[in-house]
Amino acid sequence: MKRLFTIFLLITMPFFAQSKKRAITIEDLYKTVYVGSQQISHDGSKVLFTVTKSNLKEARTNTDVYLVNADGSGLRQLTVNKAADYNPIWSKDDKSVYFVSARNGKPQLFKLPLNGGEAVQETHCKYGISSPKLSADGNKILFQAKIFPECGTDYECNKKNLDGMLDGPVQAHLADSLFVRHWTKYNDGRYTHVLLLNLQDSSLTDLTPGFYNSPTFAAGGSDHYEFSPDFSEVTFDSKRVENPESSTNSDVWTVLLNAGELTNITKENKAYDGDPKYSPDGKYIAYKTQETPGYESDMFNLAIYNRKSGERKILTEAFDNWVNDFEWSRDSKFIYFTAFEQGYMPLFKINVNTLKIQKLIPNKVIASFQISPGEKFAVVSYSKIDKPYELARFDFSAKKFKDITSINRKIREEVDFRPAEQLWIKGADGIPVQTFLIKPHNFDPNKKYPFIINVHGGPQYQWMDSFRFDWQVYPAAGYVLAFPNPHGSIGFGQKYTAEISKDWDGKVFVDVMKVTDSLAKLSFVDSTRMGAMGWSYGGYFMNLLQAKTHRFKCLASMMGIYDLSEFKEETEELWFANWDLGNNYESKSPSNYVNNFKTPALIITGQKDFRIPYTQSIRYFTNLQLKGIDSRLIIFKNDGHWPSFLKSMPLYYNAHLEWFHKYLGGKPAPWDSKKMVRNLQYK
């Protein structure tokens, strides 16, 4: 281990130099912009994309559509409006751009000619347009909307039902089955359906009737539906089972547009199937699949379905990491895909016949990608820990990776975005644990700094070499920050991921403790001033640290589980608790160790968090207070498991800085959190 740290210090000596840039502030981080939604023109010469900017004082964001040549020249902002303009789509002749905007009320599809002129509203759909998919002839649109299935596409019927529910004298939620509520909302009888809008006659067809969500519900939203190449059929995913709260059995479906006939093409598999995409030749439907029913974090493989023979074939069984996004090659012989891999999200390519896999872009976290016509290059949205999102072009033949946007260049020139170094530290069973380490602004190797370790949620997730506000806030305030990928993390083989299920306080606990032990020995870490933080499962882990160790001077638990027994009955996605906790979980519940509680704790939760109800945090806070342990509770009254980026997260960061300053001695927080809560800082 001594040799490991010697090598580590030699490698990282260049980072010891004092920065000429100033330390990042919370306001600076909100000056960074998100670049994504790239769409390459049909001739491959241009790229549409969106830029999302934040206004911290007004607590709002705005998105506009931009255009850049595929070589990075000729940057143009195409839309300027107070309403967000997003979801850009090329017209068939590349002379116009479609996009979605709510500039005239509900979101609608607009069309903007590139040779000049104003955007023209193409749709006047009463439901508004969400996640549109445009047919090649430009005459039809697939989109999704929440409706009451008994009303179908009858807008007045849907409106009457909704108005009666919201405005009636009785304010209540009624349910005869689960789900009662999901993530942040009560269902109340409405479901997401895929609708087909004919732009020529404004006719509207519900393609996915019934009391089911189509596409399958996803916390961040889903657009898993698309036209077949000949526009005779649509594919989508949907969970249509009797016990949706306990089952992971989503399936891939098709519907014939001229007959409305629905077919379940993955009914033999009782686990997850979803995200279907037609091959350009129309022969196959590719989709993501899992093999184990009820196991949310089973391996995500890539599969294809032969539309003629009905044969199902898994392509990536030999690839021991989760497949993420994917896209067919133009000749239908290959599929490009990204996957989680040891703190990165590289781009791969698989031959659907030989199953040979090539890694095309290594050591990058690719948030999204698109392959050019002719497949000469890819345009990707990516970031690094010390670099906010930009678009880059990767030429396959030259293997050259080059940025084609520099939207965040100005802020990067002004402030010190801190880079990370990687360590591999032996954890449970001697297996190395990947750990990212960030040193403070103006780091001096001769000084000792307070230390914070951040445990990720999921628990099946991975910290990555990608831009995240947390990675900059705390080093800017004078802390050494570490974030490890312990047992349960994805990207290190499915066995490593699976070993956390039913073992929430086992190998993962050993990993985090061993990482802490190792980093505490670094010459620049003050082992007497160490704190820990975590969100979701990471919040549970903070509560577990409260129960089982006193080595940290303070803890920060966000959206964390306190009582596992109550959690199993309060959470809405029962399949997760059923699989991950099993039946023998009482010894793992922090609530059973109140007598051991000693460490000051910051607790943050959301009143609309139905994944981990906020009452878990209230119980934890109550017991800390009754024992006279310094603690602070923050409840975001309008937020769920993910607080509002602009209305809540500034307080989140500030509260952490206050707490860590109080116990670890870093720089003071910029604002007074109590005043922020009273709306004196932001309105």
SESE-773041 format. One record per residue: x, y, z of N, C-alpha, C in turn. Coordinates in steps of 0.05 Angstrom, whole numbers, plus 5000, padded with zeros to 4 digits. Layout:
BEGIN
XYZXYZXYZ...
This chain:
BEGIN
501749765000500050005000501750255000504050255015505850485015506850534987507450314973508450354945506350484928503850394931501650514916501450814920501650904945501351184951503751344941506151214941508551344930508151404900507251194886506751224857504651444853502451434869500351624867501351914870503051964890504052234894505852324872507452144861509152214839507552294814505452134809503852184785502352444787501552514811499852754815501353004822503953004822505553244828504753484812504153454785503353684769500953834780499253704796496853834806497354004830499853994840500554144864500854444859501154514834501654804827499254974835499755214843497655404851496155494826493555504828491955594806491855894803492055994779491856284774488856364772487156174770484256234769483156244797480856374799479656394826478056144832477456104857475855874866472955904856471855684849469055674840467155744862465055884856462855944875460355794865458355784882455855664874454655804850454856074850453756234828455256164802457856114803459356044779458355784767457755594784456855334774454255364759452555554767450055594753450455754727452855844723453455984697454355784676454955534684455555334664452955264650453155164625450755094610450954804601448654694596448554414586448254414556449954254543449954234514449153944507447153914490446253634483444153634461442653414460440553364440441553404411443953314406445153354379443653194358443253314334441953194311443553264286444753064273446353104249444453124225445053314207443353344183443653094165441653064147441652824130444052814112445253044105447653044088450253034104449953034131452253004148453953254152453053484142454753724142454253904167451953874180451254054201450153904225450154034248449153914273447354114288444954034293443154174311443754084340443454264359443654184387442254394404441954334429440754524448442754614469442254854478443854974500441955064522442254954546440555024568442155194588441155434593442355624611440655664636441955734657440455774683440656064692438456164704438456424717437856374746440056394762439856324791438056514806438256764801436756964815433756934810433056874785430156844778429256554781431056374788430456084791429055974767430256014744429055904719431255824700430555644682432455564660431055634634432755644613431655674586433355524567432155404547433455244527432955354499435055374483434855464456436255274437435555294412436655114391438955264377441155124374443555224360444255054336445955164319446855024295449855064293451254844285454154864281454854674258456854754241457754574221459154334234459154114220460153864232463153874238464554074226467454104232467854304255465754414267465954594289465854894281465554954256465455234247462555324245462155584241459555694235457455664256458155704282456255684304454155894301451555814303449356004302447255934323446156134336443856084353441356124337439655924335437355934317434856044330434455994356432056084369432756264393431156464397431456644420428656704430427856594452425156634462425156584492423456724506423256684535422256404542420756284524419856004528422055824518422255584529424255394521423655294493425755264476425655144450427454904450426354664444427854424449426954204429428153964432427453734415427753804385430153894376430453954348430353714330429153744306428853534286429353654258431053524242431553624215429153564197428453744179426553684158427853494138426353364121427353164103429453284084429153544076431053664057433253824070433353814097435453964112435254264110432954364099432754654096431254784119429954624136428454734158428954564183428254684206428554554231425854554246425054314255422754294273423754304302422154414320422854414348420254444364420354384390418054404407418454654424416254804428416255044445413555094456413455214480410955294492410655604490411755724470411756014468408956124464407055964455404256054451402355904469403255794491401555644509402755374514401155164509402154884512404254824491406154644498408254584478407154484452408154594430407254524403409754494386409254384362411454354343411554594325414054714322414454934305416454864283416355014261418154964239419555224231422255214230423855454225425555414200425155584179426855554155429655664161431755534151434455614157435355854140433955904118434756124101433456394109432256394132431056644142428056624146427056794163424156784168423556704197421056734205420256664232419356374234419456274258418456004263415355994260414355784247411455754243410455524260408255574274407155354290405755154273406654904275405554684258403254534270403154524296401054374310399454554328396954484333395154624352393754414369395254224378394154004393393454084422390954034430390054124456391653994479392753754474394353624495397153734497397953884477400753954475402353724463404753784454406453584441408853524459409253274465411553184482413052964468415752994467417552804455416652704427416352884408415352814382417252644365416152464350417652314329416252364303417752484284416552574259416952364237414852304222415052124199416852254178418052084161419952184141418552374121416052334115414652514097413652774111413952784137413253024152410253054156408652844151405752864153404552754179406152604194405152484218407152524241406052534266407652564289406752354310408652224322408252064346408952244370407252244390407952394415406552254438407052344462405752224486404252434502402152344515400552514532399252354554398752474577397252344598394252374594392852154594389952164589388551964608385952004610384251804624383551594602384251344606383751144584380851124576379051164595376251144588375351374570376951584568376251814550377551784523379651624521381051614496382251884488381951964463383052214454381052444457378752394469376752604472377752804493378553034483379853234500377853344521375453394513373453504532372853314554372753054548372352854568374752844588377152854577379552854594379653104611378953334599379053584614376953584636374553484630372453474650373253294674374453064668375352894690377553024706379353154693381553284707380553524724378853684712377753914726376153824751374653614748373053514770374753414792377053294785378953194805380353414820381053624806382553844818380854054832378454104821376854334831374454254847373953994850371553914865371753984894369553974909369654034937371253834954371453584944372953374959375753364947377753404964380553384956381653124967381852924951382752664960383952504937385352294944386352104925385051834931383951704910382551454913383951244896384451004908385750794893384550524901384250344881383250074886385449874882387849964874390149794870392649954870394949824872397549964870398249994840399550194831400750404846398750614856398950694882397450924891398751184881401451184884403051414876405651314865407051484851409651394838411551634836413851604849415951804850415052074863413552234848412652494860409652544856408252364842405552424835403652194843401152264850399052064852397952014824397351764818396451694791393651794785391751744803389051854800387751784773388451554762387051454739388051544712390151704711391251784685393651624678394051574652396251414642397451554617400051514614401451614590400851434566399951544544399451394520400951514496401551354476402751444452400551514432400551764423398451864405399751914377398051884357398851934329397252174319398652384311397452624300397952644270395852654255396052704226395953004221398253114211398353404207396653504184395853324166394253404143391353454150390253294168387453324175386953364205389253374221389153424250387753194265387452964252386252734266388152624286387052514308388652424330387852134337389751954339389251674345390851584370389451454388390751334411391851064403394451024401395650774392395950574414395750654439396350474461394050484482391650414474389350434493389650244516388250314538388250144561389250284586389050154609389850264634392750194640394450284622397350224624398850474615401350494626403150704616404650604591404550754570405950694546407150954534409750984535411750784542411850734572413450524579413850454607414750694623413650724647414350944665417350954670418551184668421351234676421451494692423051504713423051734730423751994716425551984696426352214682424752254656422752084651421252104626422351904606420751834586421651634566420451704539422051654518420951684491421351424475420951204489421450944477419150854458418950984435417050904415418051024388417450894366418351004340416850864317416950994294415750884269417550664258416250464245417850274229418850424204420950324191421950454167419950504145417950324142415850364121413450504132413450584157411350744170408650594171408850324171406350164173405850084202407850124219407750014246409250204265408550174291409950324312410650124334413050154345413849984368414150164392413550044415413750194441414149984463414850084487415049894510412849974530411949764544409649804563409649584583409049644608408749444629405749384632404849144624402049084624401748824640402048844666401848604684399948674706399048464721397048504742398248634766400848604771402148714795404448904788403949124775406149304765407949404787406849424812408549524834410649324843410249074837412148864846413648734823412948804798414148674775415948854759418048744748419748894729419148814700416948674696416348554670415148754650416848924639416049094617416548944591414848994571415148854545415349044522416348944500416349094475413949014458412449214449409949174434410249304406408549214388408149344362405249394358404649594342401849654334401749724305399949584290399549644262397849894259398950084243397550344242394850324227394650144207392150134192390049964205390849804226388849624238388749664268390749794280390749824309391349574325392249364311392849114324395449124340395249054366397549054384398648774388401348754388402648494391404948524411405048344431407248334450409348154439411648254431413748094418415747984438415548044464417447934483415947804507413647694501411947584523413147344537415047204523416246964536418047044559419247284558421047374579419547524600419747434625418247544647419847764662422047844651423648064662423348304644425148504648424848754632425648724603424048834585424748884557423749164550425449314537424649584530426549734512425849984506427450164489427750044461425549984447425749854421426450054398428049944379428850104355429049924331427650014310427649854285430349874271431249664258433549674241432749824215434549974202433750124178432649954156433449694154432349524133429649404141428749454166426149354175426149064184428448934183428448644190428248594219429448764236429748714264428548944281427948884306427549084327429649024348431349214353433349194375432149304400432949194423431849294449433649204471433349324495434849244518433149044534434648854547433248644560434648554585433148454605434248324628433148044630434447864644433647584645432347504671432747654693431747564720429347724728426947594730424547744738424847864766423848104769423848234795426448364803428548334787431148434794431748684777431248914789431549174775434349224765436449114779439249174772440548934760439048754747440148544731441648664707443448504695444948594672443048694650443548934639442049034616443648944591442448754576443648654551442248784527443548764504442448854479441448604464438948614454437748394440436548484414436048294396434648354371432348154367430248244355427948084349427548074319427547844307427147804278424147834272423348034258420548094254419147884236420747734220419647534203419347264217421547184230421546914242420546914271420647154284419947174313422247084331424547034320426846944336427947174353428647114378429847304396432747224401434547424399437447364401438747574419440047484440441547674457444347704446445247954442447748014429450048044448449648124473451848214490452148044515451447784513451747614536454647594546456547614527459447594535460547864544458948074543459748344550458848394579460648404598459848394626459348674638458048844624457149104635454549194622453149374635450549464627450649624601449049554582448649714557446849954564447550184553446050424559444450504533445250714519443950804495445050644471443450624449444450484426443150594400444450544378443550644352444450444330442650394311443350214289445150354269446850194255448350284232446450304209447150454188445350494166444850244150446850064150446549814135445349584152444649644176443349454195445149224203447749244198449549024205450849064232450849314242452149374267450249534285450849534311449449704330451549844346451450114347453150274364451850304391453350294413452150324439454150434459453150554480454750634503454250444526456150424544455850244567457450354590456550284614457850354639460450184642462750314645465250174647467250324665467650234689469650324707469850634708467650764714467551044717467351204691466851064669466551194643464051094629463451214606461251124589462251134560463950934552465150934525463050864504463950904478462350834455463450574443461650384439462350124428460850074402461649864388460249774363460249474362457949354357457649064356456648974329457748764319456848634294454548444302452148484291449848334299449948044290451747974272452047694263454347554277456747674278459047544291459147604321457747804331457647894358460348014367462148074348464648204355464148494364465448564386465148834398467748994395467449234386469749424385469149654403471249744418471049984434472050214417470350404410470950624392472050864406470750954427471651184442471951104471474451064480474850984508475151224526474951174552475651374573474151634570471651624562469951854561467251784572465951984585463151944594461452084573460251914556458652014533455752014541454652254545451852284554449952214532450552274507448952204484450652214459449752074438451352074413449552034389450552104366449252044341451351984320450851794303452651714281451951854256453951954241453452104217452551924194451052034174450551884150453151794137453351554128455951454118457651344139456951404164458351294188461351354188461951604180464751684181465551804208463551904222464152024248461752014267462252064292460152084312460252354324457952464332457852714347456752634375458252714395457552624422457352864441455652844461455553034483457052904506459053044517460652924538461553134558462653034580463753224600465953074615467453214631469353104649468953234676470153124697469753234724470453534724472453614709473253894709472454044684470553924669469754054644466754014639465154234640462254214634461754114605459354044600458553914575459154074550460153934530460554044503460053824483459853904457459653704435462353654424462853414417465453334404464853154380466753154362466552984338468852774340468152524335470152314334470152194306472352224291472652104264473651824267472151634256472751354260475351264247475851354223478251264209480751384221480751644227483051774239483251734269481051634281480951604310481651864325480452084314481052344325478552454340478952544364476852644381477252944384475253114375475653404375473053544383473253734401470953894408469954064384467354074380466254244359464554474371464354474398463154704411464954784435464755034443466255124467464455324482461955244486459955414498460755494526462155324540462955384568465755494571466955574549469755664549470255904568468556104567468956344583469056284613467156134623467156074652469555904659470455724641472755554647475355714648475355934633477756104633477956274659475656314672475656484695476056344722474956104724474955964750476355694749477055594772478655354775476955114777476354984755474954724755476954514763476554384785478554194796478453924782480653824773480753554761480853344783480353094775480452874794482752684786483652544807485652334803484252074811485151844800483951594806485851414822484751294843486251094859484750834858486150614861484950354864485950244891484050234910484750174938483449904945484949724956483949464963481649484983479349354976477049354993476449075003473849005005473048745014474148524996474948305008476148074994478548154977479848384984482148464969481648574942479148614935478448724908478849024908480349134888480849414887478349574882478049794896475749974894476650234880475450284857476050534842475150774859476950964863476351194879477351444865475551634861476351894850477052084874479152234870480052414891480552694879479452904892479753174882481053334905483153474898484553644918483353934917483654084939482454344940483754554921482254764917483354994902485955094915487955154898490555244908491755044928491654794920492654584937495654614944496254574969499054584979499654324992501454154981502053894992503153895020504054125029505154145056503054215077500654255069498454315087496754065091495154075113493153865117490353985114488653835100485953935093483853755105481453865111479253695119478353515096477053305102476453095082473553025083472352985059469552895056469552655037468052445044467652225026464652215019464052164994461352174983460651894973458551774985457751504977455251524959455451394935453251434916450751264922448551344910446051214913445750984893443350894891442750674873441350444887442950274902445850284904447350204879445850094859447150004835447450244816449750374818450450614802453450634802454550824787457450874789457951174788459851264805460951534801462651524776462551744761463951754735465652004733467451994714469052224707467452414690465352524702463552714688462952944706462053164694461653414708459253394727459653484751457553474772458253694792456153854800456654084817458053994843457253764855458453684880461553664878462553584855465353534852466953804853465654024850466954284850466354454875463954424886463154594909465054554932465554304940467054254964470054294962471354214940474254284937474654584935472754734924473055024923472955144951471655004970471455104998473654995015475654855003477954775019477954485028476354315016476154035025477553845004478753635015479453404998476953234995476253174971473753034965474352764952473152554963473452284951470752164945470452024923468051884916468651614904468251404920468951134911466750984897467450774883465550584871465750314885464450284908464650034923462949814912462949584925461149364917458349464913457049374892454449464884454549654861456849774856457149964833456949814807455949944786455849834760458349914745459049764724461349824707463749654714463449474733465749304742465049014741463148944723462248674721459748624738457948454728455448414742455748284769457748114773458147984799458648204820460348394814460948614833458448774839456748814819454248964823452348804841452048544835450048374848450748324877453248354885453948284912453048474934451748694927450648864947447748794955446348654937443548584943443448394967441648464985441348315011443848335028445648515022448048555037448848845039446849015046447249305046449349405066449949245086451849335106454349155106454749005085456948815084459348905069459848795046462248865031462549155024460249285018460349575012461249735036460449645060461349785085464349745088465349505084468249455086469749625066468649635041470049795020470350085029468150215038468250495045470050545068470050365088471850395111474750365103475350175085478150135076479150375059477350475042478050715027478550955046476850985066477251205085479951165100480450915109482950855123485350935106485350865081487550915063487951215058485751355052486051635046486751805071485951705094486551845119489551855124491051675111493951655115495451845096494051965077495452155059496452385075498752485068500052695083498452955084496853005064495353255063492453235074491652995084489052955095489152975125487453135137487353165166485352955176486352735187484652505195482852575219483352805232481652885254479353055245479253115219477053285208475953145183474452925188473352775165470252775168468952815145466052805144465152625121462552555120461552385100458752475091458152425066455552515055454552305035451952295031450852105012447852155007446852064984444152114975442751844969440251814976438651584970439851344985440851134971442250924985444651045000445951254988448151385001447251515027444651615028443551725052443151505073442051275064441851045082444650975093446750985076449450915085450351115106449651375104450351565125449051485151446551395150445151315174446351065185447450895168448850655176451450725190452850925179455251025193454651135220452351265222451451365248451151135268450150915258449550685275452050525282454050515265456150315268458950425271459350695269462050795273461951085283464051175297464151445307466551595295467651495273470151605263469751865248467351935239466952185225465852395244466852645240466052865258463252955251462352915227459552995219458752835195456052815192454852665169452852845156452352785130450152925116448652715100446152675108444452465097442152585081442152525055440052635037438252405027435652445030433652255020434351975028435151945054436151685063434051515077434451255078432751065092433651045120431751055139432451035168431450765179428950685172427750445182427050265159428550045155428149875132425449735132424449665155421849535157419649715147419649965156417650165146418050225116420550245108421150295080419950085062420049835069418949625052415949655047414549785066411649815063410950095053412750285055412050555047412850615018415050495008415950554981414050454961413950564937411950484918412950274898415550274892416650064873417549824890415549654896416049434915418049234905418349214878420249014868423049064878423749324882426449394891426949294919425149364937425449274965425248974968423448844952423248554954425848414946427148514925429548384915431948464932432348714936434848814947435048764977432848764991432848725020432348435028430648295012429948025020428348025045428647815061427047785086428647845111431247815110432947845134434448105133433148325141434248585138434348745164433148645185432948805210435648895221437648715219440248785229441549015213440549065189441649275172440249545175438149545192436649795195437849985216438650225207439750415227437950475250435350445247433450505269433850315293435150095289435549905311438049955327439450175321441950235335441950515347439650615356439450885366441350925390441850725405443550755428446450825420447150765395449850815386450151095373447951235369448051485355449651695371451351835356453152025370453952255351453952215325455152395306453252615297453952875297452253085286451453025257448953085251448053005224446253225212446753285187444953445170443253245155440653305154438653125142437053285122436953195097435353335076433553135063431053215058429053045046427053205030425353065015423253204999420553105008418653295012416053215021414453055001415153074975413852924954415552684945417352604962419052374955417452114962416451974942415051734947416751484945419151524935421151294934422051244963422951454977423751435005422251645020419851585030418151795042419651965064418952215064420352405081420052345111418052185118417652105146420051945156421551815138423951675146425951865158426252095145428152295155427152425181424552465183423352585207423852405231423552145228424051955250426951965258428751975238431551985244432252235260431252465250431752725263430552725292428252605295426952605322428752455342429852225334431552075352434152215358435252355338437752505343437152735363434952875359434253095377433752995405432252765408431652665434434252585449436252515434438852435447440652685451439752915443441353165446443653185427443453045404445553045383444953275364446953445359446653675341445753565314443553675304442553585278440753805266440653795240438953995225437353835204434753905202432953775183432053985163432253925137431254085116429253915099426854015096424853875080424054055057424653965033423854115009420854055004419154245008416254185009415154124981416354214960415254164933416953964917418753824930420653644915420253354923421153184905421152894910424052804915424652574903427352454907429552624895428852794875430852964863429953254866431153414884430353684889430653864864429054074863429154264841431954374837432954354812435654444806436154734814434154904809434555194814433255294840431055174848429555274871430455144897431754914896432554774920435454714923436754654900439554564902441554784912441055034907442855234919442855224950440455184961440255144990441654884998441354674983442654414988445654454990446854584971449754624972450554804995449055014999449755205021449555075048447454915052447054775078449354585083450354445062452554275066455054425074455554655060457954815067457754915095455455005104455055085132455754865151454654625146454954405164457954315165459154295142461954205141463754415153463154675149464754885161464554875192462254815202461754805231463454585244463754355230465054135243467854065231468354145206470854075194472654305189471554545188473254785187473954885159472454805139472954915112471955205111471855305087470955585083468055615091467255845101464355895108462555875083460055815088458155815066457656105057456956145032456556425023454056555034451956405041449456525050448656395076446556505087445256405111442956225103443055965109441055785100438355845111438255945136435656015148434256235132435856425124434756645108433856555081435356365069434556255043431956115046431555965067428955825071426756025074427256255086425256465089424956635064426156555043425856685017427056965017429057025033430357285033432657285014433657045007435957044989434957004960433156814956431956764929428956754931427656864912424756864911423756674890
